[in-house]
Amino acid sequence: MKILFLLLSSGPSHILEGIHPVKGLKKLGINATMNYPALGIKPGFDDPDYVFCLKPRESDELILRYKRQGAKIALIMDDETLPVERMKIYDFLVTASISGQKYFQKIYSQPCYLFKEEWDYFISEKRHVDTENPTCVTMGFHENLKKHLTDIIIREIKSVYQDFTAITNNSAIARQWCKDFRIEYKEFPKSSIPSEYSKTIIDLLSTFDVGIITQYAWNIGRSSNRLKAMLYAGLPVIAMNTENHANVWFNNAGEKVFLVKKPEDWKNFLIELKSKEKRQEITDYNLDLVRKNGGVIKSAESFLEAIQDFEKGKIK
């Protein structure tokens, strides 16, 4: 079996959606490759058995239709939906979003399977928590952070923690937004080698003490990727109570993630995590969870399971 991941976006998180499963598939002895032609598909790609495609344009789909030569094509559902008429080229859909799975199957009348969006690197050494004044970090493009990181939440965080940083994109607007709300600005790390990006971002996250995720179900296709990155870095995390956050590793975890269900939870959780002992307990738990449930093999196996379910005609 030959599997191709065709990632038509230059976004780092989108590239990782191919890098990680491809690494895992290769470890399992599967012929898997990844291509991320951000400017679009050019005719002449190899003839795979399965193509997993992310963020295609209509012009890309025309080439896929012409060049598929019997390949089954799956669309990776991420943070956008396509018009129904464009979906005819796709044999099935995959998503890392639990909440999105049933929704996509309903609106497109096509099978949609879950895959696991895992990272290929985690903080392997025991992390010693010894900071008396813990630091908070959030992560995301500033357009999304502005939607969810309200001034009320920022005030709650700043009332308990002096240091609050946003890892976000490099733009004058992002820097000004951080300045306006007295949030420390830090640019998304860059890596000339895409396969090393996950190590770069997780190493950066591990320099902080508490992770903050304010995104809620604003887009049903969003996964728990940011939450997992923070867990791989060993951080205790306070996150909005969404189905995807509550079911990290598909019901194998979640009880040690602080899920915000009501406004007063923010301050209560922030105060609770000022305790070094509590943070050490959560850090140890998170890293143990990663060792047991994470990694690129898990991601690869989930894609293989999606292929097997499709071939058997299963609809979950």
C-alpha positions in Angstrom: 0.0 0.0 0.0 1.3 3.5 -0.9 -0.1 6.5 1.0 0.4 10.1 0.0 -0.3 13.1 2.3 -0.9 16.2 0.1 -0.9 19.3 2.3 -1.8 22.4 0.3 -1.0 24.9 3.0 2.2 26.4 4.3 0.9 26.7 7.9 3.2 24.9 10.3 0.4 23.1 12.1 -1.0 21.9 8.8 2.4 20.5 7.7 2.6 18.6 11.0 -0.7 16.9 10.1 1.4 15.1 7.4 4.8 14.8 9.0 3.6 13.0 12.1 1.5 10.2 10.5 4.0 9.7 7.7 6.8 9.1 10.3 4.6 6.6 12.1 3.5 4.8 8.9 7.1 4.4 7.9 8.0 3.0 11.3 5.2 0.4 10.6 6.7 -0.4 7.2 4.1 1.4 5.1 5.2 3.2 2.0 4.1 6.7 2.9 5.2 10.1 1.6 4.3 13.7 2.1 4.1 16.6 -0.2 3.2 20.2 0.8 3.1 22.3 -2.4 1.7 25.4 -0.9 1.3 27.0 -4.4 -0.8 24.1 -5.6 -0.5 20.6 -7.1 1.6 20.2 -10.2 0.8 17.4 -12.6 3.0 14.3 -12.3 2.8 13.2 -8.7 3.3 9.4 -8.1 0.4 7.0 -8.2 -0.6 6.2 -4.6 -3.3 3.9 -3.4 -4.6 6.5 -1.0 -4.3 10.3 -0.9 -5.1 12.3 2.2 -5.6 15.9 1.1 -5.7 19.1 3.3 -6.9 22.5 2.2 -7.2 21.9 -1.6 -8.3 24.6 -4.0 -10.7 23.9 -6.9 -7.7 23.9 -9.3 -6.0 21.3 -7.1 -9.1 19.1 -7.2 -9.2 19.3 -11.0 -5.7 17.9 -11.1 -6.6 15.2 -8.5 -9.5 14.2 -10.6 -7.4 13.9 -13.7 -4.4 12.2 -12.1 -6.0 9.9 -9.5 -5.7 6.7 -11.6 -7.7 4.6 -9.2 -6.4 6.2 -6.0 -8.9 6.7 -3.2 -8.9 10.3 -2.1 -9.8 11.4 1.5 -10.2 15.0 2.6 -8.7 16.0 5.9 -11.4 18.2 7.6 -9.7 21.0 9.5 -10.9 24.5 10.1 -13.1 25.0 7.0 -15.9 23.3 5.1 -16.3 23.1 1.4 -19.4 23.4 -0.8 -21.3 20.2 -1.2 -20.7 20.1 -5.0 -16.9 20.1 -4.4 -17.1 17.0 -2.2 -17.9 14.6 -5.0 -14.2 13.9 -5.8 -13.6 12.6 -2.2 -14.3 9.0 -1.3 -14.3 9.6 2.4 -13.4 12.2 5.1 -11.2 12.1 8.1 -11.1 14.5 11.1 -9.3 14.8 14.4 -12.4 16.5 15.9 -14.8 14.2 17.8 -17.5 16.9 17.7 -16.9 17.3 13.9 -17.2 13.7 12.9 -21.0 13.3 13.1 -21.5 16.9 11.8 -19.5 16.3 8.7 -21.2 12.9 8.0 -24.6 14.6 8.3 -24.0 17.6 6.1 -22.0 15.7 3.4 -23.6 12.3 3.6 -20.2 10.7 3.4 -18.3 8.5 5.8 -16.0 10.5 8.2 -13.4 8.7 10.3 -11.4 9.9 13.3 -7.7 10.2 13.2 -5.3 11.0 16.1 -3.3 14.1 15.8 -0.2 13.3 17.8 3.2 14.9 18.2 6.5 13.2 17.6 8.4 14.7 20.5 7.8 15.2 24.2 9.8 16.3 27.2 11.3 12.9 28.1 13.2 13.9 31.2 11.4 14.3 34.5 10.4 17.9 34.8 11.0 19.5 38.2 8.6 22.2 39.2 10.3 24.7 41.4 9.0 28.1 40.4 7.5 30.2 43.1 5.9 32.6 40.7 4.6 30.5 37.8 4.2 31.8 34.3 1.2 31.3 32.0 1.2 30.8 28.2 -1.4 30.6 25.5 -0.8 29.9 21.8 -2.5 30.6 18.5 -2.9 33.0 15.6 -3.8 36.4 17.0 -7.1 36.6 15.0 -8.3 33.5 16.9 -6.9 34.6 20.3 -8.7 37.9 20.0 -12.0 36.1 19.5 -11.7 34.0 22.7 -9.2 35.6 25.0 -11.5 38.2 26.3 -10.5 41.1 28.5 -12.4 39.5 31.4 -10.4 36.3 31.1 -7.2 38.3 30.8 -8.0 40.2 34.0 -8.6 37.0 35.8 -5.2 35.6 34.7 -3.3 38.8 35.5 -4.9 39.0 38.9 -3.3 35.7 39.9 -0.2 35.5 37.6 2.2 38.4 36.9 3.7 36.8 33.7 1.3 35.9 30.9 2.7 35.2 27.4 1.0 34.7 24.0 2.9 32.7 21.4 1.5 34.0 18.2 2.2 35.1 14.6 4.7 37.7 13.6 2.6 40.8 12.7 2.4 44.4 13.9 -1.3 43.8 14.7 -0.4 40.8 16.9 2.3 42.7 18.7 0.1 45.7 19.3 -2.8 43.5 20.6 -0.4 42.0 23.1 0.9 45.4 24.1 -2.7 46.7 24.6 -3.5 44.0 27.0 -0.1 43.9 28.7 0.6 40.3 27.5 4.1 39.3 26.7 4.5 38.7 23.0 6.5 35.8 21.6 6.6 34.9 18.0 5.9 31.3 16.8 9.2 29.6 16.6 10.7 29.0 13.1 12.5 26.0 11.8 14.1 25.6 8.4 13.4 21.8 8.7 9.7 21.2 9.1 10.2 17.8 10.8 12.0 19.6 13.7 9.2 22.1 14.2 7.4 20.0 16.8 10.5 19.8 19.0 11.0 23.5 18.7 7.5 24.4 19.8 7.3 21.9 22.6 10.7 22.9 23.9 9.4 26.5 24.0 6.2 25.6 25.7 8.2 23.7 28.4 9.8 26.9 29.5 6.4 28.0 31.0 4.5 26.7 33.9 0.8 26.7 33.1 -1.0 26.4 29.7 -4.1 28.4 28.9 -6.5 27.5 26.1 -9.5 29.8 25.6 -10.7 28.5 22.3 -14.2 27.0 22.5 -16.2 25.3 19.7 -16.1 28.2 17.4 -15.2 25.8 14.6 -16.5 22.3 14.8 -13.5 20.9 12.8 -10.9 22.1 15.3 -9.1 19.4 17.2 -7.3 19.4 20.5 -3.9 19.9 18.9 -2.9 22.9 21.1 -3.9 21.0 24.3 -1.9 18.0 23.3 1.2 20.2 22.5 1.0 21.5 26.1 0.6 18.1 27.5 3.6 16.8 25.5 5.5 19.8 27.1 4.4 18.6 30.6 2.3 21.6 31.3 -0.8 21.7 33.5 -3.5 23.1 31.3 -6.6 25.2 31.9 -8.9 24.8 28.9 -12.5 25.6 27.8 -14.8 22.7 28.3 -15.3 21.4 24.8 -15.9 17.9 23.7 -12.6 17.7 22.0 -10.7 19.0 25.0 -12.6 16.7 27.4 -11.9 13.6 25.3 -8.1 13.9 24.7 -6.9 10.5 23.4 -10.5 9.6 22.8 -11.7 9.0 26.4 -8.4 7.8 27.8 -7.7 11.0 29.6 -9.1 14.3 30.5 -9.5 14.1 34.3 -6.3 16.0 34.9 -7.1 18.8 32.5 -8.8 21.7 34.2 -11.9 22.3 32.1 -13.6 25.7 32.5 -17.4 25.2 32.7 -18.4 28.4 34.5 -16.7 31.9 34.7 -15.5 31.5 38.3 -13.6 28.3 37.3 -10.9 30.5 35.7 -9.8 32.1 39.0 -10.2 28.9 41.1 -8.1 26.9 38.7 -5.4 29.6 38.4 -5.1 29.8 42.2 -5.0 26.0 42.6 -2.1 25.8 40.1 0.0 28.3 42.0 0.9 25.4 44.2 4.2 23.8 43.2 3.1 20.5 44.5 -0.1 20.5 42.5 1.8 21.5 39.3 4.4 18.7 39.9 1.5 16.2 40.3 -0.1 17.3 37.0 3.2 17.5 35.1 4.1 13.9 36.1 0.7 12.7 35.2 0.7 14.4 31.8 4.1 13.1 30.7 3.1 9.6 31.8 -0.1 10.0 29.8 2.0 11.0 26.7 4.2 7.9 27.0 1.2 5.6 27.2 -1.2 7.2 24.6 0.8 9.6 22.4 3.3 9.4 19.6 3.4 9.1 15.9 2.6 5.3 15.9 -0.8 6.1 17.4 -1.4 8.7 14.7 -0.4 6.3 11.9 -2.5 3.5 13.3 -5.6 5.8 13.3 -5.1 6.5 9.6 -4.8 2.8 8.8 -7.9 2.1 10.8 -9.8 4.8 8.8 -8.7 3.1 5.6 -9.7 -0.3 6.9 -13.1 1.0 8.0 -13.6 2.6 4.6 -12.7 -0.6 2.8 -15.2 -2.5 4.9 -17.9 0.0 4.4 -18.1 0.9 8.1 -19.6 4.2 9.1 -19.0 5.1 12.7 
